[in-house]
Amino acid sequence: MTQAPKSKIEIAGKSLKRFSAGAVVGLLISASQWGGYTYFFGEPIPLIRGIAFCLALSFVCGLLTLRWGYETIEKLLQLLG
């Protein structure tokens, strides 16, 4: 039995799901760190800088997950614990 080759749409869909999962985890991590910084140091990070940091970390986590798979999400979440 041979499997039918996957179409480019299926491959792109899987890649998009993997990137999105990593990006969401990155966003949660960065948002919690932003809130933690404000709580511990008593001085909030400026809004524009905080949003830029959250988006950048979200993008990086999405790329890491896209490249190395869902195990990366598990490792990132273990860093929080």
Secondary structure as UniProt FT lines:
FT   HELIX           8..41
FT   HELIX           47..68
FT   HELIX           71..80
//
